[in-house]
Amino acid sequence: MPIPRLYISRTPDGEGLPLPSYTSAHHVGLNLQAAISAPIRLNAMERVYVPVGFAVGIPQGYCGQVVSLPSLARQEGLIVLDAPQILNPADRRPLFVLLQNTSQKAFVLRRGIVCAQLIVLPVVQVCWKELESPRFEGQTENSSIVLDTQNEGIKESLMTSSRRKPRSLRHRFQKDEEDE
């Protein structure tokens, strides 16, 4: 798979901050830093829009998702409130992160603190095929329609909950170990 090229434009509040980067080759999220001019004190349950210092252009066929930084969420209770914040290819505006302090103690956000992550994912667009009737013969309340992405439509067969046998996770893991 080719590596997508993101176009980035630094905003005035991002001057002097490094561009978003991965912590290591094993991480999937680009670190987003707070591009604020003065510290912001977030008391319990308060929220604030924080600029990250740039506008980004996501290429067609991809989307960006802004998510919480796991360590900051776990240790300090600071989360991205609207996570995942979706960035579409048409978006070209400066990026802000809506942060909320979910802990009972105040948190002071300072310039340059990694406050969120940007994940870039490939996406597909789907087309709908409307069915004449919402119910089919033999279909139960818990039925699901199986999408066939190869043929860009809906498979004629339906999977009903009465035909599927539930399996525990333990059984699934045991089967995977046997296959190795």
VEXMIMI-683796 format. One record per residue (C-alpha): residue number from 1; residue in three letters; x, y, z. Coordinates in nm, 3 decimals. Layout:
<paros>
+-----+---------+---------+---------+---------+
! num ! residuo !       x !       y !       z !
+-----+---------+---------+---------+---------+
! NUM !     ALA !       X !       Y !       Z !
...
+-----+---------+---------+---------+---------+
</paros>
This chain:
<paros>
+-----+---------+---------+---------+---------+
! num ! residuo !       x !       y !       z !
+-----+---------+---------+---------+---------+
!   1 !     MET !   0.000 !   0.000 !   0.000 !
!   2 !     PRO !   0.146 !   0.339 !  -0.091 !
!   3 !     ILE !   0.212 !   0.583 !   0.190 !
!   4 !     PRO !  -0.040 !   0.870 !   0.167 !
!   5 !     ARG !   0.097 !   1.222 !   0.151 !
!   6 !     LEU !  -0.063 !   1.471 !   0.389 !
!   7 !     TYR !  -0.043 !   1.837 !   0.306 !
!   8 !     ILE !   0.011 !   2.054 !   0.609 !
!   9 !     SER !   0.010 !   2.428 !   0.657 !
!  10 !     ARG !   0.143 !   2.576 !   0.977 !
!  11 !     THR !  -0.079 !   2.837 !   1.144 !
!  12 !     PRO !   0.069 !   3.137 !   1.332 !
!  13 !     ASP !   0.010 !   2.969 !   1.671 !
!  14 !     GLY !   0.211 !   2.667 !   1.554 !
!  15 !     GLU !   0.534 !   2.858 !   1.486 !
!  16 !     GLY !   0.825 !   2.700 !   1.671 !
!  17 !     LEU !   0.649 !   2.366 !   1.734 !
!  18 !     PRO !   0.760 !   2.050 !   1.551 !
!  19 !     LEU !   0.529 !   1.895 !   1.294 !
!  20 !     PRO !   0.317 !   1.603 !   1.416 !
!  21 !     SER !   0.523 !   1.284 !   1.433 !
!  22 !     TYR !   0.499 !   0.922 !   1.540 !
!  23 !     THR !   0.643 !   0.825 !   1.877 !
!  24 !     SER !   0.806 !   0.524 !   1.708 !
!  25 !     ALA !   0.772 !   0.302 !   1.402 !
!  26 !     HIS !   0.532 !   0.085 !   1.605 !
!  27 !     HIS !   0.279 !   0.362 !   1.675 !
!  28 !     VAL !  -0.013 !   0.449 !   1.443 !
!  29 !     GLY !  -0.103 !   0.790 !   1.586 !
!  30 !     LEU !   0.071 !   1.116 !   1.497 !
!  31 !     ASN !   0.126 !   1.321 !   1.813 !
!  32 !     LEU !  -0.061 !   1.653 !   1.822 !
!  33 !     GLN !   0.078 !   1.924 !   2.048 !
!  34 !     ALA !  -0.108 !   2.207 !   2.217 !
!  35 !     ALA !  -0.027 !   2.528 !   2.028 !
!  36 !     ILE !  -0.133 !   2.770 !   2.300 !
!  37 !     SER !   0.041 !   3.093 !   2.394 !
!  38 !     ALA !  -0.024 !   3.069 !   2.770 !
!  39 !     PRO !  -0.101 !   2.780 !   3.008 !
!  40 !     ILE !  -0.468 !   2.683 !   3.040 !
!  41 !     ARG !  -0.600 !   2.552 !   3.371 !
!  42 !     LEU !  -0.873 !   2.293 !   3.322 !
!  43 !     ASN !  -1.071 !   2.223 !   3.638 !
!  44 !     ALA !  -1.273 !   1.905 !   3.684 !
!  45 !     MET !  -1.519 !   1.847 !   3.397 !
!  46 !     GLU !  -1.418 !   2.166 !   3.214 !
!  47 !     ARG !  -1.353 !   2.157 !   2.841 !
!  48 !     VAL !  -1.164 !   2.376 !   2.597 !
!  49 !     TYR !  -1.086 !   2.398 !   2.224 !
!  50 !     VAL !  -0.709 !   2.377 !   2.178 !
!  51 !     PRO !  -0.532 !   2.468 !   1.853 !
!  52 !     VAL !  -0.262 !   2.226 !   1.739 !
!  53 !     GLY !  -0.083 !   2.472 !   1.512 !
!  54 !     PHE !  -0.166 !   2.363 !   1.158 !
!  55 !     ALA !  -0.427 !   2.289 !   0.894 !
!  56 !     VAL !  -0.405 !   1.953 !   0.720 !
!  57 !     GLY !  -0.517 !   1.818 !   0.383 !
!  58 !     ILE !  -0.621 !   1.454 !   0.393 !
!  59 !     PRO !  -0.593 !   1.281 !   0.053 !
!  60 !     GLN !  -0.899 !   1.137 !  -0.123 !
!  61 !     GLY !  -0.968 !   0.779 !  -0.012 !
!  62 !     TYR !  -0.853 !   0.846 !   0.345 !
!  63 !     CYS !  -0.988 !   1.006 !   0.660 !
!  64 !     GLY !  -0.819 !   1.145 !   0.966 !
!  65 !     GLN !  -0.938 !   1.061 !   1.316 !
!  66 !     VAL !  -0.834 !   1.270 !   1.615 !
!  67 !     VAL !  -0.838 !   1.059 !   1.930 !
!  68 !     SER !  -0.734 !   1.083 !   2.293 !
!  69 !     LEU !  -0.376 !   1.017 !   2.393 !
!  70 !     PRO !  -0.412 !   0.695 !   2.597 !
!  71 !     SER !  -0.149 !   0.781 !   2.860 !
!  72 !     LEU !  -0.292 !   1.129 !   2.920 !
!  73 !     ALA !  -0.645 !   0.992 !   2.946 !
!  74 !     ARG !  -0.540 !   0.718 !   3.188 !
!  75 !     GLN !  -0.308 !   0.922 !   3.409 !
!  76 !     GLU !  -0.471 !   1.267 !   3.405 !
!  77 !     GLY !  -0.828 !   1.208 !   3.284 !
!  78 !     LEU !  -0.778 !   1.436 !   2.982 !
!  79 !     ILE !  -0.975 !   1.314 !   2.680 !
!  80 !     VAL !  -1.075 !   1.428 !   2.331 !
!  81 !     LEU !  -1.445 !   1.485 !   2.394 !
!  82 !     ASP !  -1.567 !   1.435 !   2.038 !
!  83 !     ALA !  -1.337 !   1.141 !   1.963 !
!  84 !     PRO !  -1.299 !   1.023 !   1.708 !
!  85 !     GLN !  -1.310 !   1.366 !   1.548 !
!  86 !     ILE !  -1.333 !   1.288 !   1.176 !
!  87 !     LEU !  -1.128 !   1.486 !   0.922 !
!  88 !     ASN !  -1.257 !   1.453 !   0.566 !
!  89 !     PRO !  -1.054 !   1.507 !   0.248 !
!  90 !     ALA !  -1.248 !   1.831 !   0.187 !
!  91 !     ASP !  -1.145 !   1.977 !   0.526 !
!  92 !     ARG !  -0.875 !   2.243 !   0.499 !
!  93 !     ARG !  -0.931 !   2.447 !   0.813 !
!  94 !     PRO !  -0.697 !   2.489 !   1.112 !
!  95 !     LEU !  -0.724 !   2.191 !   1.341 !
!  96 !     PHE !  -0.854 !   2.228 !   1.697 !
!  97 !     VAL !  -0.899 !   1.955 !   1.957 !
!  98 !     LEU !  -1.189 !   1.961 !   2.204 !
!  99 !     LEU !  -1.034 !   1.847 !   2.534 !
! 100 !     GLN !  -1.216 !   1.770 !   2.857 !
! 101 !     ASN !  -1.075 !   1.707 !   3.202 !
! 102 !     THR !  -1.273 !   1.410 !   3.337 !
! 103 !     SER !  -1.076 !   1.381 !   3.660 !
! 104 !     GLN !  -1.156 !   1.545 !   3.994 !
! 105 !     LYS !  -0.832 !   1.744 !   4.000 !
! 106 !     ALA !  -0.725 !   2.042 !   3.790 !
! 107 !     PHE !  -0.491 !   1.993 !   3.493 !
! 108 !     VAL !  -0.267 !   2.264 !   3.352 !
! 109 !     LEU !  -0.222 !   2.241 !   2.977 !
! 110 !     ARG !   0.102 !   2.398 !   2.852 !
! 111 !     ARG !   0.235 !   2.478 !   2.508 !
! 112 !     GLY !   0.394 !   2.178 !   2.339 !
! 113 !     ILE !   0.222 !   1.909 !   2.550 !
! 114 !     VAL !   0.110 !   1.618 !   2.333 !
! 115 !     CYS !  -0.266 !   1.635 !   2.390 !
! 116 !     ALA !  -0.413 !   1.408 !   2.119 !
! 117 !     GLN !  -0.326 !   1.186 !   1.825 !
! 118 !     LEU !  -0.415 !   1.189 !   1.456 !
! 119 !     ILE !  -0.472 !   0.853 !   1.291 !
! 120 !     VAL !  -0.500 !   0.836 !   0.910 !
! 121 !     LEU !  -0.707 !   0.548 !   0.772 !
! 122 !     PRO !  -0.814 !   0.431 !   0.427 !
! 123 !     VAL !  -1.190 !   0.451 !   0.371 !
! 124 !     VAL !  -1.440 !   0.340 !   0.110 !
! 125 !     GLN !  -1.764 !   0.500 !   0.007 !
! 126 !     VAL !  -2.066 !   0.274 !  -0.014 !
! 127 !     CYS !  -2.381 !   0.283 !  -0.219 !
! 128 !     TRP !  -2.721 !   0.181 !  -0.093 !
! 129 !     LYS !  -2.953 !  -0.075 !  -0.245 !
! 130 !     GLU !  -3.298 !  -0.027 !  -0.102 !
! 131 !     LEU !  -3.497 !  -0.344 !  -0.044 !
! 132 !     GLU !  -3.871 !  -0.355 !  -0.110 !
! 133 !     SER !  -3.960 !  -0.509 !   0.224 !
! 134 !     PRO !  -3.784 !  -0.478 !   0.559 !
! 135 !     ARG !  -3.879 !  -0.840 !   0.645 !
! 136 !     PHE !  -3.808 !  -1.161 !   0.460 !
! 137 !     GLU !  -3.958 !  -1.504 !   0.499 !
! 138 !     GLY !  -3.791 !  -1.685 !   0.788 !
! 139 !     GLN !  -3.612 !  -1.375 !   0.909 !
! 140 !     THR !  -3.602 !  -1.318 !   1.282 !
! 141 !     GLU !  -3.579 !  -0.989 !   1.473 !
! 142 !     ASN !  -3.200 !  -1.028 !   1.513 !
! 143 !     SER !  -3.122 !  -1.089 !   1.145 !
! 144 !     SER !  -2.850 !  -0.900 !   0.966 !
! 145 !     ILE !  -2.788 !  -0.838 !   0.598 !
! 146 !     VAL !  -2.445 !  -0.941 !   0.477 !
! 147 !     LEU !  -2.272 !  -0.677 !   0.263 !
! 148 !     ASP !  -2.074 !  -0.809 !  -0.031 !
! 149 !     THR !  -1.801 !  -0.551 !  -0.095 !
! 150 !     GLN !  -1.658 !  -0.746 !  -0.390 !
! 151 !     ASN !  -1.981 !  -0.716 !  -0.589 !
! 152 !     GLU !  -2.072 !  -0.372 !  -0.450 !
! 153 !     GLY !  -2.409 !  -0.486 !  -0.325 !
! 154 !     ILE !  -2.600 !  -0.695 !  -0.080 !
! 155 !     LYS !  -2.566 !  -1.071 !  -0.080 !
! 156 !     GLU !  -2.890 !  -1.248 !  -0.147 !
! 157 !     SER !  -2.847 !  -1.468 !   0.157 !
! 158 !     LEU !  -2.936 !  -1.347 !   0.503 !
! 159 !     MET !  -2.771 !  -1.455 !   0.824 !
! 160 !     THR !  -3.021 !  -1.500 !   1.102 !
! 161 !     SER !  -2.939 !  -1.529 !   1.468 !
! 162 !     SER !  -3.118 !  -1.864 !   1.481 !
! 163 !     ARG !  -2.863 !  -2.009 !   1.235 !
! 164 !     ARG !  -2.557 !  -1.873 !   1.411 !
! 165 !     LYS !  -2.427 !  -2.051 !   1.716 !
! 166 !     PRO !  -2.267 !  -1.825 !   1.975 !
! 167 !     ARG !  -1.911 !  -1.908 !   2.066 !
! 168 !     SER !  -1.717 !  -1.788 !   2.360 !
! 169 !     LEU !  -1.395 !  -1.592 !   2.324 !
! 170 !     ARG !  -1.215 !  -1.877 !   2.497 !
! 171 !     HIS !  -1.328 !  -2.114 !   2.221 !
! 172 !     ARG !  -1.216 !  -1.865 !   1.955 !
! 173 !     PHE !  -0.870 !  -1.825 !   2.110 !
! 174 !     GLN !  -0.831 !  -2.202 !   2.145 !
! 175 !     LYS !  -0.916 !  -2.246 !   1.777 !
! 176 !     ASP !  -0.656 !  -1.981 !   1.679 !
! 177 !     GLU !  -0.389 !  -2.158 !   1.888 !
! 178 !     GLU !  -0.472 !  -2.492 !   1.724 !
! 179 !     ASP !  -0.432 !  -2.337 !   1.377 !
! 180 !     GLU !  -0.078 !  -2.213 !   1.450 !
+-----+---------+---------+---------+---------+
</paros>
